[in-house]
Amino acid sequence: MNILASPLQIGAKTAPNRIVNQPMECNDADDVGNPSELTFNRYRKLAEGGAGIIVVEALTITRESRARKNQLGIDEKTAPTLERLLKEMRGMNSKPLILFQITHAGQLSGADFSRHVSVYPLPGKQTHILSEEEMDQIGDDFGRAALIAKQVGADGIDFKQCHGYLGGEMLRPVNTRKDRFGGSFENRTRFFCETMAKIKKSAGSSAFLLGARFSVYEGITGGFGTPGPAEVIEDLSEPLALVRIMEKAGVDYINVSAGIPAITPEIVRPTKNYPEGVYRHFGWAQAMKKQVRVPIIGSGYTYLRDGKNDLKEPDPGKKSFLYWAEKNLKEGICDLVGIGRQSLADPLFTRKILEGRSAEVNYCIACGSCSVLLRNQAKVGCPIYSESYKKLLKEVQKIRA
């Protein structure tokens, strides 16, 4: 564990180790978007867990269009509570870097409780298509959110470009809108570039980290990572160009993911149905890393657990999180390794792993129960290791039945 436990310079700051708690939406804010006591408890535990970087789950920059009924928000109203959240996390452990992921839900906004919008028309659906002026305003809102993140004490932000939300839908070849935000690759990356400039102007400084998480390949017709609006075959030409654009725009790190959880979940989160998806994540991270000098965060590591997985590898010792994390860091596949579902199953994962107590870890079994809770707008946690979330899951399943 020499590399996994080693520090890494990111911009002007240092992550104490190479494990990243990826942003995991848990839908437990109050009706204004403030962290609830449940939220505070979760993040205090994550801070205690000691990951090198903790990315606080997607904070919506607007209540008007959001993906979760009880989604955390970032605005002037929630700023004091977000400041308290950071203070309590650092009270548990002052070492991890704490980033805020900032987002706009776009076409994944919940129509039942917020305004459903999209960058481009959706076949068979009535939805509001955002105008150029509205896109410009959203960019301004991202800049304001980044400034709030800085003012309340976050170490930086993650400008969300992944998993089907507004930033991601902007990038797709199927975004053929006729104004300056659609059609050509230059136009489809314009929102990212212009908004990053606004973020840098409002909140940027050498000590405040700026980064982005994006989906390399979405697995849908005309999705990002395909060569055209009617294509589905994976083509990394645009993703490779995008990371170069991101670096030029001034990001301090790039967080590499893939897929859209609501549409192509097996691409996002490898399971026993498609365990080899782990290897695809490794390949995507490696391909992006070859293009840039800034640190790359890799994804897909939760599924590996302690080697008890369905990978077709005869040697159990070559199937575990520890094996692949060390191997990929050593070989320069990525610079940091991200865990998502595993942080819900065991928020103390990093501490246990780095202290040589891997046998004590509550390993995520990739059952998808946390995703069931999220899709049903329930509070999210791990039903396998928490009695309260197990009870909640049963209630959700009864309603669905």
C-alpha positions as CSV (number, residue, x, y, z in Angstrom):
1,M,0.0,0.0,0.0
2,N,2.9,2.3,-0.5
3,I,1.3,4.3,-3.3
4,L,-2.3,4.1,-2.1
5,A,-1.3,5.7,1.2
6,S,1.0,8.3,-0.3
7,P,0.1,12.0,-0.6
8,L,-0.5,13.7,-4.0
9,Q,-0.2,17.3,-4.9
10,I,-3.3,18.7,-6.6
11,G,-3.0,22.3,-7.7
12,A,-1.8,24.2,-4.6
13,K,-3.2,21.6,-2.2
14,T,-2.2,18.1,-1.1
15,A,-4.4,15.0,-0.8
16,P,-3.1,12.9,2.1
17,N,-3.8,9.6,0.3
18,R,-5.0,8.4,-3.1
19,I,-8.6,7.3,-2.2
20,V,-11.5,9.5,-3.3
21,N,-15.0,9.3,-1.9
22,Q,-17.0,10.0,-5.0
23,P,-20.2,12.1,-4.8
24,M,-23.1,10.0,-3.8
25,E,-26.6,11.7,-3.7
26,C,-28.6,10.6,-0.7
27,N,-31.7,12.8,-1.0
28,D,-31.9,13.8,2.7
29,A,-31.8,17.6,2.7
30,D,-34.6,19.7,4.1
31,D,-37.2,21.4,2.0
32,V,-34.8,24.3,1.3
33,G,-31.8,22.3,0.4
34,N,-29.9,22.5,3.7
35,P,-28.1,19.5,5.1
36,S,-30.3,17.7,7.6
37,E,-29.0,16.0,10.7
38,L,-28.9,12.8,8.7
39,T,-26.7,14.5,6.2
40,F,-24.4,15.8,9.0
41,N,-24.1,12.3,10.4
42,R,-23.2,10.8,7.1
43,Y,-20.4,13.4,6.3
44,R,-19.0,13.3,9.8
45,K,-18.6,9.6,9.4
46,L,-17.0,10.0,5.9
47,A,-14.5,12.5,7.3
48,E,-13.7,10.1,10.1
49,G,-13.1,7.5,7.4
50,G,-10.1,9.4,6.1
51,A,-10.3,9.3,2.3
52,G,-7.7,11.7,0.7
53,I,-10.5,13.5,-1.0
54,I,-14.2,13.7,-0.1
55,V,-16.5,15.0,-2.8
56,V,-19.7,16.3,-1.3
57,E,-22.7,15.0,-3.4
58,A,-24.2,17.0,-6.2
59,L,-25.3,20.3,-4.9
60,T,-28.0,21.9,-7.2
61,I,-27.3,25.5,-8.2
62,T,-31.1,26.0,-8.6
63,R,-34.2,24.7,-6.8
64,E,-36.2,25.4,-9.9
65,S,-34.8,22.3,-11.9
66,R,-33.4,19.6,-9.7
67,A,-33.1,15.8,-9.9
68,R,-34.0,15.0,-6.3
69,K,-36.9,16.2,-4.2
70,N,-34.7,16.6,-1.2
71,Q,-31.5,17.4,-3.0
72,L,-28.8,19.5,-1.3
73,G,-28.5,23.0,-2.7
74,I,-25.9,25.7,-2.9
75,D,-27.1,29.2,-2.6
76,E,-27.2,32.1,-0.2
77,K,-29.9,30.4,1.9
78,T,-27.9,27.2,2.4
79,A,-24.5,28.8,2.7
80,P,-24.5,29.0,6.6
81,T,-25.4,25.3,6.9
82,L,-22.9,24.2,4.3
83,E,-20.3,26.1,6.3
84,R,-21.3,24.2,9.4
85,L,-21.1,21.0,7.5
86,L,-17.5,21.6,6.6
87,K,-16.6,22.7,10.1
88,E,-18.0,19.5,11.6
89,M,-16.3,17.4,9.0
90,R,-13.0,19.0,9.7
91,G,-13.7,18.7,13.4
92,M,-13.6,14.9,12.9
93,N,-10.6,15.0,10.6
94,S,-8.8,18.0,9.2
95,K,-6.7,16.1,6.6
96,P,-9.0,15.2,3.7
97,L,-9.6,17.7,0.9
98,I,-13.3,18.5,0.7
99,L,-14.8,19.4,-2.7
100,F,-18.3,20.4,-3.6
101,Q,-19.8,18.9,-6.7
102,I,-22.0,21.6,-8.3
103,T,-24.7,20.7,-10.8
104,H,-27.8,21.5,-12.8
105,A,-30.1,18.5,-13.5
106,G,-31.1,19.5,-17.0
107,Q,-33.3,16.8,-18.6
108,L,-33.0,14.7,-15.5
109,S,-34.9,17.3,-13.5
110,G,-37.9,15.8,-11.7
111,A,-41.1,16.9,-13.4
112,D,-43.2,16.0,-10.3
113,F,-41.5,18.6,-8.1
114,S,-39.5,20.9,-10.3
115,R,-39.4,22.4,-13.8
116,H,-38.3,19.9,-16.4
117,V,-35.9,21.4,-18.9
118,S,-33.5,20.2,-21.6
119,V,-30.7,21.4,-23.8
120,Y,-32.3,19.9,-27.0
121,P,-35.8,18.4,-27.9
122,L,-36.5,14.9,-26.5
123,P,-38.5,12.6,-28.8
124,G,-42.0,12.0,-27.5
125,K,-41.6,14.3,-24.5
126,Q,-42.9,17.8,-23.8
127,T,-40.2,19.8,-22.1
128,H,-38.9,23.3,-22.0
129,I,-35.8,23.8,-24.2
130,L,-33.4,26.2,-22.6
131,S,-32.7,29.3,-24.5
132,E,-29.2,30.9,-25.0
133,E,-30.1,33.5,-22.5
134,E,-31.1,30.9,-19.9
135,M,-27.9,28.9,-20.6
136,D,-25.9,32.1,-20.0
137,Q,-27.8,32.6,-16.7
138,I,-27.1,29.0,-15.6
139,G,-23.4,29.7,-16.3
140,D,-23.6,32.7,-14.1
141,D,-25.3,30.6,-11.4
142,F,-22.4,28.1,-11.5
143,G,-20.0,30.9,-11.0
144,R,-22.0,32.1,-8.0
145,A,-22.2,28.6,-6.6
146,A,-18.4,28.2,-6.8
147,L,-17.9,31.5,-5.0
148,I,-20.2,30.3,-2.2
149,A,-18.3,27.1,-2.0
150,K,-15.1,29.0,-1.6
151,Q,-16.6,31.5,1.0
152,V,-17.9,28.7,3.2
153,G,-14.5,26.9,3.2
154,A,-14.5,24.1,0.6
155,D,-11.2,23.2,-0.9
156,G,-12.6,23.3,-4.4
157,I,-15.4,22.3,-6.7
158,D,-16.3,19.6,-9.1
159,F,-18.2,21.0,-12.1
160,K,-20.5,18.1,-13.0
161,Q,-20.3,17.0,-16.7
162,C,-21.3,13.4,-16.1
163,H,-24.2,10.9,-15.8
164,G,-26.7,12.6,-18.0
165,Y,-27.1,15.9,-16.2
166,L,-27.0,19.3,-18.0
167,G,-23.2,19.5,-18.4
168,G,-23.2,16.0,-19.9
169,E,-26.2,16.5,-22.3
170,M,-24.5,19.7,-23.6
171,L,-21.5,17.6,-24.9
172,R,-23.5,15.0,-26.8
173,P,-23.4,14.9,-30.7
174,V,-27.2,14.6,-30.5
175,N,-27.2,18.1,-29.2
176,T,-27.8,19.7,-32.6
177,R,-29.3,23.0,-31.5
178,K,-28.6,25.8,-34.0
179,D,-27.2,28.4,-31.7
180,R,-23.7,28.8,-30.2
181,F,-24.2,25.9,-27.8
182,G,-25.0,23.1,-30.2
183,G,-23.9,21.3,-33.4
184,S,-20.1,21.4,-33.7
185,F,-17.8,20.0,-31.0
186,E,-16.5,23.6,-30.5
187,N,-20.1,24.7,-29.8
188,R,-21.0,21.7,-27.6
189,T,-17.9,22.4,-25.4
190,R,-18.6,26.2,-25.3
191,F,-20.8,26.0,-22.2
192,F,-18.1,24.2,-20.3
193,C,-15.4,26.7,-21.4
194,E,-17.4,29.8,-20.8
195,T,-18.7,28.6,-17.5
196,M,-15.3,27.5,-16.3
197,A,-14.1,31.1,-17.1
198,K,-17.0,32.5,-15.0
199,I,-16.1,30.1,-12.2
200,K,-12.4,31.1,-12.3
201,K,-13.3,34.8,-12.3
202,S,-15.7,34.5,-9.4
203,A,-13.9,31.9,-7.2
204,G,-10.7,31.0,-8.8
205,S,-7.4,31.3,-6.9
206,S,-4.3,29.3,-6.7
207,A,-5.5,27.8,-3.4
208,F,-9.1,26.8,-4.6
209,L,-9.3,23.6,-6.7
210,L,-11.3,23.5,-9.9
211,G,-12.1,20.2,-11.5
212,A,-14.8,18.3,-13.4
213,R,-16.2,14.7,-13.6
214,F,-17.4,13.6,-17.0
215,S,-18.8,10.5,-18.7
216,V,-16.3,9.2,-21.3
217,Y,-18.9,7.0,-23.0
218,E,-22.6,7.1,-22.3
219,G,-23.9,4.1,-24.2
220,I,-26.8,5.9,-25.9
221,T,-27.5,6.9,-29.5
222,G,-25.7,10.2,-30.1
223,G,-24.3,10.2,-26.6
224,F,-20.9,11.6,-25.7
225,G,-18.2,9.2,-26.8
226,T,-19.9,8.5,-30.1
227,P,-19.0,10.0,-33.5
228,G,-22.4,11.5,-34.4
229,P,-26.0,12.2,-33.4
230,A,-27.2,8.8,-34.8
231,E,-24.2,6.7,-33.7
232,V,-23.8,4.3,-30.8
233,I,-20.3,2.9,-31.4
234,E,-17.7,4.0,-28.9
235,D,-15.4,6.6,-30.3
236,L,-13.0,8.4,-27.9
237,S,-12.0,11.2,-30.3
238,E,-14.1,13.8,-28.6
239,P,-13.5,12.6,-25.0
240,L,-9.7,12.8,-25.6
241,A,-10.1,16.3,-27.0
242,L,-12.3,17.3,-24.1
243,V,-9.8,16.5,-21.4
244,R,-7.2,18.6,-23.3
245,I,-9.8,21.5,-23.4
246,M,-10.4,21.0,-19.7
247,E,-6.7,21.2,-18.9
248,K,-6.4,24.4,-21.0
249,A,-9.4,25.8,-19.2
250,G,-7.5,25.6,-16.0
251,V,-8.8,22.5,-14.1
252,D,-6.6,21.1,-11.4
253,Y,-7.9,17.5,-11.8
254,I,-10.2,15.4,-14.0
255,N,-12.6,12.8,-12.6
256,V,-13.3,10.1,-15.2
257,S,-16.6,8.2,-15.2
258,A,-18.9,6.8,-17.8
259,G,-22.6,6.0,-18.5
260,I,-25.8,7.4,-17.2
261,P,-27.1,5.7,-14.0
262,A,-30.8,6.2,-15.0
263,I,-30.3,4.7,-18.5
264,T,-27.1,2.7,-18.8
265,P,-26.3,1.7,-15.2
266,E,-24.1,-1.2,-16.0
267,I,-21.6,1.1,-17.7
268,V,-21.5,3.4,-14.7
269,R,-21.4,0.7,-12.0
270,P,-20.0,-2.7,-12.8
271,T,-22.0,-5.6,-11.3
272,K,-22.0,-9.4,-11.5
273,N,-24.0,-9.1,-14.7
274,Y,-21.1,-7.3,-16.4
275,P,-18.0,-7.4,-14.1
276,E,-15.6,-6.7,-17.0
277,G,-17.0,-3.2,-17.0
278,V,-14.3,-2.6,-14.4
279,Y,-11.6,-3.1,-17.0
280,R,-13.3,-0.6,-19.3
281,H,-13.1,2.0,-16.6
282,F,-9.4,1.3,-16.2
283,G,-8.9,1.7,-20.0
284,W,-10.9,5.0,-20.1
285,A,-8.9,6.5,-17.2
286,Q,-5.6,5.4,-18.9
287,A,-6.6,6.9,-22.2
288,M,-7.5,10.3,-20.6
289,K,-4.4,10.3,-18.5
290,K,-2.2,10.1,-21.6
291,Q,-3.6,13.4,-22.8
292,V,-3.0,15.6,-19.8
293,R,-0.7,16.4,-16.9
294,V,-3.3,17.1,-14.3
295,P,-4.2,14.3,-11.9
296,I,-6.8,11.8,-13.1
297,I,-9.3,10.2,-10.7
298,G,-10.4,6.7,-11.8
299,S,-13.8,5.0,-11.2
300,G,-15.2,1.5,-10.9
301,Y,-13.2,0.3,-8.0
302,T,-16.1,-0.5,-5.6
303,Y,-17.0,-3.7,-7.4
304,L,-13.6,-5.2,-6.8
305,R,-14.1,-5.4,-3.0
306,D,-11.8,-8.1,-1.4
307,G,-11.6,-10.2,-4.5
308,K,-14.9,-11.9,-4.0
309,N,-16.3,-10.8,-7.4
310,D,-17.2,-12.4,-10.7
311,L,-14.1,-11.3,-12.7
312,K,-12.8,-14.2,-14.8
313,E,-9.4,-14.3,-13.0
314,P,-8.2,-17.6,-11.6
315,D,-6.0,-16.0,-9.0
316,P,-8.2,-14.4,-6.3
317,G,-5.2,-12.2,-5.3
318,K,-5.5,-10.4,-8.6
319,K,-9.1,-9.5,-8.3
320,S,-9.3,-7.2,-5.2
321,F,-9.5,-3.5,-4.7
322,L,-6.1,-3.4,-3.1
323,Y,-4.4,-5.3,-6.0
324,W,-5.9,-3.1,-8.7
325,A,-5.6,0.2,-6.9
326,E,-1.9,-0.3,-6.2
327,K,-1.3,-1.7,-9.7
328,N,-3.1,1.1,-11.5
329,L,-1.5,3.8,-9.4
330,K,2.0,2.3,-9.9
331,E,1.6,1.9,-13.6
332,G,0.2,5.4,-14.1
333,I,-3.3,4.3,-15.2
334,C,-4.6,7.0,-12.9
335,D,-3.5,9.2,-10.0
336,L,-6.3,8.5,-7.5
337,V,-8.9,5.8,-7.2
338,G,-12.6,6.6,-6.6
339,I,-15.2,4.7,-4.6
340,G,-18.9,5.5,-4.6
341,R,-21.2,2.7,-3.4
342,Q,-18.4,1.4,-1.1
343,S,-18.5,4.7,0.9
344,L,-22.2,4.1,1.6
345,A,-21.6,0.5,2.7
346,D,-18.7,1.5,4.9
347,P,-17.7,5.1,5.4
348,L,-14.6,4.0,7.3
349,F,-13.4,2.0,4.3
350,T,-10.2,4.1,3.7
351,R,-9.1,4.1,7.3
352,K,-9.5,0.3,7.6
353,I,-7.8,-0.4,4.3
354,L,-4.8,1.9,5.0
355,E,-4.4,0.5,8.6
356,G,-4.3,-3.1,7.2
357,R,-7.7,-3.9,8.6
358,S,-9.3,-4.9,5.3
359,A,-10.9,-8.0,6.9
360,E,-13.1,-5.6,8.9
361,V,-14.5,-3.7,5.9
362,N,-18.2,-3.9,5.2
363,Y,-17.9,-4.5,1.5
364,C,-20.4,-3.3,-1.0
365,I,-22.0,-6.4,-2.6
366,A,-23.1,-4.4,-5.7
367,C,-26.8,-5.3,-5.1
368,G,-28.2,-2.0,-6.4
369,S,-30.5,-1.4,-3.4
370,C,-29.1,2.1,-2.8
371,S,-30.0,2.9,-6.4
372,V,-33.6,1.6,-5.9
373,L,-34.0,4.1,-3.0
374,L,-32.6,7.0,-5.1
375,R,-34.8,6.3,-8.1
376,N,-37.8,6.3,-5.8
377,Q,-36.9,9.7,-4.3
378,A,-36.3,8.1,-0.9
379,K,-33.5,8.8,1.5
380,V,-30.4,6.8,0.4
381,G,-28.1,4.6,2.4
382,C,-26.9,1.0,2.4
383,P,-29.8,-1.4,3.2
384,I,-27.3,-4.3,3.6
385,Y,-25.5,-2.8,6.6
386,S,-28.1,-0.4,8.0
387,E,-31.4,-1.6,9.6
388,S,-33.1,1.8,9.0
389,Y,-32.3,1.8,5.3
390,K,-33.3,-1.9,5.1
391,K,-36.7,-1.0,6.5
392,L,-37.0,2.0,4.2
393,L,-36.2,-0.2,1.2
394,K,-39.0,-2.7,2.2
395,E,-41.4,0.2,2.4
396,V,-40.4,1.5,-1.1
397,Q,-40.7,-2.0,-2.6
398,K,-44.2,-2.4,-1.1
399,I,-45.3,0.9,-2.7
400,R,-43.8,-0.2,-6.1
401,A,-45.5,-3.6,-5.9
